[in-house]
Amino acid sequence: MTKLITIENIDSHDGERVSVQGWLYASTRKGKLVFVRLRDGTGIVQGVAYRPEVGDELFELLKRLGQESSLVISGTIRANSRAPGYPGGYEIGIEEVEVLQDAIDYPITPKEHGVDFLMDHRHLWLRSSKQWAVLRVRTTVKRAIIDFLDNNGYLNIDTPIITPSAAEGTSSLFEVDYFDEKAYLAQTGQLYNEADIMAFGKVYCFGPTFRAEKSKTRRHLTEFWMVEPEMAFFDLDDLMDFEEEFVSYIVRTTLEKRRSELELLERDMSLLENVKPPFPRISYDEALDCIAAIREASDDPQLKEELQIEWGDDFGSPHETQLTKQFDKPVFVFGYPTQVKAFYMEPWPGRPEVCKSVDLLAPEGYGEITGGSERMSDPEELISAIRRHDLPLDQYQWYIDLRRYGSVPHSGFGLGLERTVAWICGIDHVRQTSPYPRSLNRMRP
């Protein structure tokens, strides 16, 4: 009986007669040979059919099969260092083929297609080798996140998707009708996690979050996944110490487990191999001085225009890109102006215009991959902040209670999964890191 195997395990079956189930990724003919590339979800392998051995009927069948036809190929595995595929280095000498379906006129061909066309056919584009590689990296990044947190004493607590109030700002909320009462899709689970840490010490939530931002940049989606660790008895320095260990572990694990996929994506892995603690740490004030110096030294009028900024402004993509070019690994920027951050962030001692916030900026223009802060721990300060932001005080009474009953210094951050995967993969847009991305102009398929 022929053994049914998966392509990712092909190296352990050298010399054996096996069967592989999958889809026809591509085929070429060279004289009396037909080369087919079969994918099965775990990898891609080359199969070779020699006309005198397989016969005219099977040979002609393989010649005419359409791209993405579903097949079962049987034959003998043999080592061939030049054989293409993933993991590569092996091929199947085809002896038998069972056609489950002959696919006709598959719409995504080797020719160049526009982004809109590919996104309209996202349900099919997922089958291409690079999209396959990106999403396999995504699963590994997710697993690394969970493993690191679980192994370091963090408890996974699920937080609500439907919430009665804003956490990050009322301008970017998706409003829903909740039995005739106004409610919103969650921007974050952070506020609930602050309650959770008073019961469990260190927690995290991990799931979809929603931002109704009318943004068309390569860094933004309206629905994305975010992991949000929160910790009691952590100050801002503790937070940065933890984040650099956390991000380094994610990158190190992905390099270890998905090197073949990163090679397929033509990622320069030397840039990732340098991601290890300590990360540089600069204040917002120092970052502003650095941007001013870059702007002053530049002869490019467009860059000078893009880098215009005054104290109190938040950084945009050009500022973050130029900042990260000064470092060879991710860089922390801490101590942002209070006016550009959320209401719950602890004021800087002696500088109420600055808060104990921190963003971690990834190199190569990928920008902020984490955003966090030390949280306010004094109830009266929190009440004042809520009023300054013109938020409904009654909606936050439970949140203020956390400061009234056993308040402690505490901190937390959020890491966006899609943006982190885009950085690790070295791809130019976060839409490729989500199986079915949602953005300003797209909610289908």
ABEGO torsion letter per residue (X at the ends): XBBBBBAAAAAAABGBBBBBBEBBABBBBBEABBBBBBBAGAEBBBBBBBAAAAEAAAAAAAAABBBGBBBBBBEBBBBBAABBEOAEGBBBBBABBBBABBBBGBABBABBBBAAAAAAAAAAAAABAAAAAAAAAAAAAAAAAAAAAAAAGBBBBBBBABBABBAAEAAABBBBBBGGBBBBBBABAAAAAAAAAAAAGBBBBBBBBBBABBBABAABBABBBBBBBBBBGBBAAAAAAAAAAAAAAAAAAAAAAAAAAAAAAGBBAAAAAABBOBBBBBBAAAAAAAAAAAAAABABAAAAAAABBBBGBBBBAAAAAAAAAABABBBBBBGBBAAABBAABBBBBGBAABBBBBBBBBBGGAEBABBBBBBBABAAAAAAAAAAAGBBAAAAAAAAAAAABGBBBBBBBBBBAAAAAAAAAGBABAAAABABBBBAABAOX
